[in-house]
Amino acid sequence: DLHYPLRRQRQMCIRDRTHTLCELDYLVADSRVGTYRLSAGVLRLGFSRLAAMDMRDRAKHEMNALRLKGPNSYVTVALGEQHRTEVIYLATDSSNEGVTLIVRVGSRLPLFHSAMGKAILAVTPEDRVEQIFGFARAEGEDVEQDARACYKQAVAEYEANGFCTCYGDWRSDVNGIAVPIHSLSDGRVYGMNVGGPSYHVKPKQLETVYAPKLLKVAEDLSAKE
């Protein structure tokens, strides 16, 4: 077969490119079906594709209702997805108050020190979590150690409450809670949070008033897959 060397070369090229994209966290292996899917990192390659993302489109109405129908006009609601050791915002519904937490689509926050990041980690498959620890290790051994400690805390908090919290860990002036949202069709895990300025948005209100609402939204969005 005269074409065998050419086919072999193409296969090796595809394999190398796939490996590189996985290392960069632009592709994520889906062990359930033996294929790959794009990660949140592709947002860096062009935000124009964002409008086509199904989860974002389906979440917009619920996010807006969660913000407007709640008792606190200072809260902001956001949806995000993990990329390496960060979370990238996919959609936001911000407070209209003069003093508020401003978040924009495409901006990033730390995976291990944010409510949204911890909520995502808490339900991420173990093999994927180990890969994420590898990204942390590349930033330093101390970063990996901190990441593993934060992960344990996130899992314990999620198992106890069904949501994760962040009171001043990401930013000293911001409080927030978050829940994971499962995409049953492609295995993605998203995070949705409610938060705002710590002097207007208190932990007690987040946990007693907004947590049940947030849990219901996550359940509905996951069930609509």
C-alpha positions, 0 to 999 in steps of 0.5 A, a space after each residue: 500500500 503506497 499510501 500507508 506511510 502518508 496515512 501513518 504520518 497523518 495519524 501521528 500528526 492528529 495524535 500529536 495535535 490532540 495531545 497538545 490541545 489536551 495539555 493546553 486544556 482546550 480539549 477534554 477527554 470524555 471517558 464515557 464514550 472515548 471521544 473529546 470535547 472542547 473546554 472553556 479555554 476555547 473562549 479565549 480563541 473567540 467570544 463570537 461563538 459564545 451566543 451558540 452555547 446552549 447552556 448559556 442560552 438556557 441559563 439566561 432567563 433563570 439567572 435574571 429571575 434569580 436576581 430580580 425576584 430575590 430580596 437583595 438588589 445588590 446580588 449578581 448571578 454568573 455562570 462559568 466553566 473550568 479551564 486549567 486552574 481558573 474559571 471563565 465566565 460564560 454568562 453574567 446577570 449583574 446588579 444595577 446598583 451603583 456599588 456592585 460586583 462587576 463581572 464580565 463574560 470572558 473574565 476569569 477567577 481562581 478555581 480553588 479560591 472561589 465559590 464557583 470553582 469549588 462547586 465545579 471541583 466538588 463534582 468533577 470526576 477524579 481523573 479530571 481532578 488529577 489532571 487539574 492538580 497537574 496544571 496546579 503543579 506546573 505553577 509550583 508545588 505549593 500551589 498544588 498542595 494548596 489546590 488539594 487542600 481546597 479540593 478536600 474542603 470543597 467536597 466536604 462542604 458540598 456533601 454537607 450543604 449541596 453548595 459551596 461558599 466563598 466569604 472573602 477568600 477570592 476578594 476580601 470584599 466579596 461574598 458568594 455561594 455556588 452550585 454545580 450544574 451538570 450537562 448530561 449530554 456531553 459531560 460538562 460541569 458548570 458552576 453558577 454563583 450568587 454573590 455581591 459586595 460583602 457589606 450588602 450581601 451577607 452569608 446568612 441571607 445567601 445560605 438561607 434565602 438564595 441557596 434553595 433558589 440556586 439549587 432549584 435552578 441547577 436542578 432544572 437546568 440539569 434536568 432539561 438536558 
